[in-house]
Amino acid sequence: MNGLKQYENEVSGLLDCPQEEKEYYLKGIRESFAPFTDQMTYEQLVKKLGTPEEWVNSLLNITDGQLYVEEIRKKTKRKRILRLFAALAIVLVIGTIAYFIWWNERTRSFEGAYGEIVIDSLETDERN
């Protein structure tokens, strides 16, 4: 992977916006360095543009002193926590279902729950 592609991938990962908007921002980087795409390394791009985090922060600085990248990290952390809770809920539901299936089979088995069959009488009704 060349340096420009690596830089674009990192910037794209930091942007939390629709794909069309990401492409708009990445197109600006591509067009600026199009003639030198094969010759520039990642380190050279970082020297010219700054790190991907710095580039995104300078482009999309959020008011109240909070930087865009920090907001993305917070959202990513929230997503991970929600995924963890969802996974735990799924495991709990599956475990509960498995337990009730096991309990149902255990209580419905005929192993010793009933005694032997006892026939009280062999007499039949001969009135017919």
C-alpha positions as CSV (number, residue, x, y, z in Angstrom):
1,M,0.0,0.0,0.0
2,N,1.4,3.4,-0.9
3,G,1.7,6.2,1.5
4,L,-1.3,8.2,0.2
5,K,-3.6,5.2,0.4
6,Q,-2.5,4.5,4.0
7,Y,-3.1,8.2,4.9
8,E,-6.5,8.1,3.3
9,N,-7.5,5.0,5.1
10,E,-6.5,6.5,8.5
11,V,-8.4,9.7,7.7
12,S,-11.4,7.8,6.6
13,G,-11.4,5.8,9.8
14,L,-11.5,9.0,11.8
15,L,-14.4,10.6,9.9
16,D,-17.8,9.7,11.3
17,C,-19.9,10.9,8.4
18,P,-21.7,9.4,5.3
19,Q,-19.5,7.8,2.7
20,E,-20.2,10.7,0.2
21,E,-18.9,13.2,2.6
22,K,-15.8,11.1,3.3
23,E,-15.1,10.9,-0.4
24,Y,-15.4,14.7,-0.6
25,Y,-12.7,15.2,2.0
26,L,-10.4,12.4,0.6
27,K,-10.8,13.8,-2.9
28,G,-9.1,17.0,-1.7
29,I,-6.1,15.1,-0.4
30,R,-5.9,13.0,-3.6
31,E,-6.1,16.0,-5.9
32,S,-3.4,17.9,-3.9
33,F,-0.9,15.0,-4.3
34,A,-2.1,13.3,-7.5
35,P,1.2,13.9,-9.4
36,F,3.3,12.6,-6.6
37,T,1.1,9.6,-5.5
38,D,3.6,6.9,-6.3
39,Q,6.6,8.8,-5.0
40,M,5.4,10.0,-1.6
41,T,5.7,7.9,1.5
42,Y,3.4,8.1,4.5
43,E,6.0,9.9,6.5
44,Q,6.3,12.6,3.8
45,L,2.6,13.1,3.8
46,V,2.6,13.4,7.6
47,K,5.3,16.1,7.3
48,K,3.2,18.1,4.7
49,L,-0.3,17.6,6.1
50,G,0.2,16.6,9.7
51,T,-1.0,13.3,11.3
52,P,-4.4,12.1,10.2
53,E,-5.8,13.2,13.6
54,E,-4.3,16.7,13.2
55,W,-5.7,16.9,9.6
56,V,-9.2,15.9,10.7
57,N,-9.1,18.2,13.7
58,S,-8.0,21.2,11.6
59,L,-10.7,20.4,9.0
60,L,-13.6,19.7,11.3
61,N,-12.9,21.5,14.6
62,I,-15.9,21.3,16.8
63,T,-17.0,24.3,18.9
64,D,-16.6,24.5,22.7
65,G,-13.0,23.3,22.5
66,Q,-13.9,19.6,21.8
67,L,-12.0,18.1,19.0
68,Y,-13.7,15.9,16.4
69,V,-11.4,12.9,17.0
70,E,-12.2,12.9,20.7
71,E,-15.9,12.8,19.8
72,I,-15.3,9.9,17.5
73,R,-13.4,8.0,20.2
74,K,-16.2,8.6,22.6
75,K,-18.8,7.3,20.1
76,T,-16.7,4.3,19.4
77,K,-16.4,3.5,23.1
78,R,-20.2,3.8,23.5
79,K,-20.7,1.5,20.5
80,R,-18.4,-1.1,22.0
81,I,-20.2,-0.9,25.3
82,L,-23.6,-1.3,23.6
83,R,-22.3,-4.3,21.6
84,L,-21.0,-5.9,24.8
85,F,-24.4,-5.5,26.5
86,A,-26.2,-6.8,23.4
87,A,-23.8,-9.8,23.4
88,L,-24.4,-10.4,27.1
89,A,-28.2,-10.2,26.6
90,I,-28.0,-12.7,23.8
91,V,-26.0,-15.1,25.9
92,L,-28.4,-14.7,28.8
93,V,-31.4,-15.4,26.6
94,I,-29.7,-18.5,25.0
95,G,-28.7,-19.7,28.4
96,T,-32.2,-19.3,29.8
97,I,-33.7,-21.1,26.9
98,A,-31.1,-24.0,27.2
99,Y,-31.8,-24.2,30.9
100,F,-35.6,-24.5,30.4
101,I,-35.2,-27.1,27.7
102,W,-32.9,-29.1,30.0
103,W,-35.2,-28.7,32.9
104,N,-38.3,-29.7,30.9
105,E,-36.6,-32.8,29.6
106,R,-35.4,-33.7,33.1
107,T,-38.8,-33.4,34.6
108,R,-40.7,-35.1,31.8
109,S,-38.6,-38.2,31.7
110,F,-40.0,-41.5,32.9
111,E,-37.0,-42.7,34.7
112,G,-38.3,-43.8,38.1
113,A,-40.9,-41.0,38.3
114,Y,-43.6,-43.6,38.0
115,G,-43.9,-47.1,39.5
116,E,-44.7,-50.3,37.6
117,I,-48.0,-50.6,35.9
118,V,-50.5,-52.3,38.2
119,I,-53.6,-54.0,36.7
120,D,-56.3,-54.2,39.3
121,S,-58.6,-56.6,37.4
122,L,-58.6,-58.7,34.2
123,E,-62.4,-58.9,34.2
124,T,-64.2,-57.7,31.2
125,D,-67.8,-56.7,30.9
126,E,-69.7,-59.5,29.3
127,R,-73.1,-57.9,29.0
128,N,-72.7,-57.4,25.3
